[in-house]
Amino acid sequence: MITVFDMLAKSARNYAKYRATRDEIANLPEDIARDTGLFPADAERIAREAVYGKAA
């Protein structure tokens, strides 16, 4: 059985992953962003989809 503590811990881990991913994308140098297609303006959306999944 999953407890409230387990759910909170998982949420905290996911949020930490989201923030780290968002910050990495937001701080990409322009040349790398252009080469990879990961643009800083899209950092929040990309990080959210990477961590929480794509919305239906």
C-alpha positions as CSV (number, residue, x, y, z in Angstrom):
1,M,0.0,0.0,0.0
2,I,1.3,3.4,-0.9
3,T,1.3,5.9,1.9
4,V,0.9,9.7,1.9
5,F,4.6,9.9,2.7
6,D,5.5,7.8,-0.3
7,M,3.4,10.0,-2.6
8,L,4.9,13.2,-1.2
9,A,8.4,11.8,-1.5
10,K,7.8,10.9,-5.2
11,S,6.3,14.3,-5.9
12,A,9.3,16.0,-4.4
13,R,11.7,13.8,-6.4
14,N,9.8,14.6,-9.6
15,Y,9.8,18.3,-8.9
16,A,13.5,18.3,-8.3
17,K,14.0,16.5,-11.7
18,Y,11.7,19.0,-13.3
19,R,13.6,22.0,-11.9
20,A,17.0,20.5,-12.8
21,T,15.9,19.7,-16.4
22,R,14.3,23.1,-16.8
23,D,17.3,25.0,-15.5
24,E,19.7,23.0,-17.8
25,I,17.6,23.7,-20.9
26,A,17.1,27.4,-19.9
27,N,20.9,27.9,-19.6
28,L,22.0,26.1,-22.8
29,P,24.5,28.1,-24.9
30,E,22.9,29.4,-28.1
31,D,24.9,27.3,-30.4
32,I,24.1,24.0,-28.6
33,A,20.4,25.0,-28.4
34,R,20.3,25.5,-32.1
35,D,22.1,22.2,-32.8
36,T,19.8,20.2,-30.5
37,G,16.6,22.0,-31.1
38,L,16.1,22.5,-27.4
39,F,15.4,26.2,-27.1
40,P,15.5,28.1,-23.7
41,A,12.1,29.6,-24.3
42,D,10.6,26.1,-24.4
43,A,12.4,24.9,-21.2
44,E,9.3,24.7,-19.0
45,R,7.3,22.8,-21.5
46,I,10.1,20.4,-22.4
47,A,11.0,19.7,-18.7
48,R,7.3,19.2,-17.8
49,E,6.8,16.7,-20.6
50,A,10.1,14.9,-19.8
51,V,9.3,14.4,-16.1
52,Y,5.5,14.2,-15.9
53,G,4.7,12.9,-19.4
54,K,2.9,14.5,-22.3
55,A,-0.6,15.8,-21.6
56,A,-3.4,14.1,-23.6
